[in-house]
Amino acid sequence: MFLMCCSKKPNDFRIKAPDNDGNVVERIYLKSMEYVVYRTQNAIRIDLDDDNPNTATYIDNHHKLGVILARIYSWLPENLSWSEPINRQIARAIAVNAKGKQDEAIEMLNHAEERILNLKTLQGKLQYTASSFAIVGLALLTLIVFYENGASGYALYSGVAFCGALGGVLSVAVGYSSLTIDIDANAATNCMIGASRILIAMSAALFLYFAIASGVLLSFIGKMDSNDGIFFVSMIAGFCEMLVPSIMSNLSEKIGNDKLSKPKGDEAA
């Protein structure tokens, strides 16, 4: 979104040829005798004919869009090739504004900004979800390896963790529409957040399993002939993010109350 007034005439611009700054022209959106609107790899530009009597007016009109163009440019990726439909709209707005139709240009740019934000939000959600499914896939692979090697103890732990991961990814799927994404976050950040959600779900499932196995909670499930009940509550633990924290908080409160109510004589004994 740069404005240039240099020696090379607008009509001389060609795709895959350098512009006046030596940057390769990737795409030309509008070209006339007075100006050309084009895109390089990382910028949308307008180049004006120095000898045209309207050049000063075009420059003044372009500067009036400085704030909104700077804001939009901050949302765009460094490589503009993936946002080409939005690039065309921005280029059209720049060309319309050069002719003095500022209200129309601002309306186009506002719509372009909305499209950018929606696109970045969708991209972030997909990255978050994809990383969640990837962790579930790894959990399943680990479970298969332990079962095939006959490691029954580790297989049970892996099964509990896998069920927790299934509950976590189900929670992600159910809450997909309301998922909040930071549009300033990059792909690695979105993937790490999505993966951490499933790892937390797996940890919660394992915590609940050990609580059952030790008889602290839901001891009747541990006495069942099959592990179906354990796998079921593991999925619930993975699905409900606050289930295990609530259990831990209640246990901590109960232990604290028991200590306070315990007679001093008993403590001495």
Buried (B, 14 or more C-beta within 10 A) or exposed (E): BBBBBEEBBBEEBEEEEEBBEEBEBBBBBBBEEBBBBBBBEBBBBBBBBEEBEBBEEBBEBBEBBEEBBEEBBEBBEEEBEEBEEBBBBBBBBBBBBBBBBBEBBBEBBEEBBEBBEEBBBEBBBBBBBBBBBBBBEBBBEBBEEBBEEEEEEBBBBBBBBBBBBBBBBBBBEEEEEEBEBEEEBEEEBBBBBBBEBBBBBBBBBBBBBEBBBEEEBBEEBBEEEEBEBBBEBBBBBBBBBEBBEEBEEEEEEEEEEEEEEEEEEEEEE
